[in-house]
Amino acid sequence: MSLAGLRTLVLNQGYEPVRVVNWKRAITMVYLNKATVLSNYDGVTLHSAFDDFPAPAVIWMQKKSRRFVPDVKLTRHYIYARDRWTCQYCGERLVAAKLTFDHVVPRSQGGKTTWENIVTCCEPCNQRKGDLSLKECGMKLLRKPKKPRWMPALLVKSLHDRRVPTEWHDFIGWLMPSDSAAA
């Protein structure tokens, strides 16, 4: 396993997943006694000038603080997760590599890049709609887009097309999609 892509799952005091950080951030949190390692990656060792130690896969935040509710960033994967990897025009469910996103009100007509104006879309529907409004192209949305509230499940859904490390399964298994995604 390459250290470049090594990620660590962060749990809050209630053992809910709240974010994913890179291994360097995780080590810093453990070193500063802000977190405790709950699970390590098998066979992955980190080396310092004075010591070797296993790479943390899951850490638990020790300190009681205000409930961490991160703002959901407007990213392609979160848009796909919000819309369940489903084209919001035709209803076809696809993997992320086969999806695009569409501005409901086209940017050429003053539409902004916001949660309320972007939907998941398959390539044929995106081409069909083009720079037209919904009324002009005669298409309808399956669901009105809105900004999602943070939920731990959204974190896992955003990892839909990425490998979820087996070391995380004991901590997020209850959040994992039951249908293992569209292939």
Buried (B, 14 or more C-beta within 10 A) or exposed (E): EEEEEBBBBBBBBEEBBBBBBBBEBBBEBBEEEEBBBBBBBEEBEBEEEEEEEBBBBBBBBEEEEEEEEEEBEEEBBBBBBBBBBBBBBEEBBBEBEEBBBBBBBBEEEEBEEBBEBBBBBBEEBBEBBEEBEBEEBEBEEEEEBEEBEBEBBBBBBBBBBEEBBEBBEEBBEEBBBEEEBBE
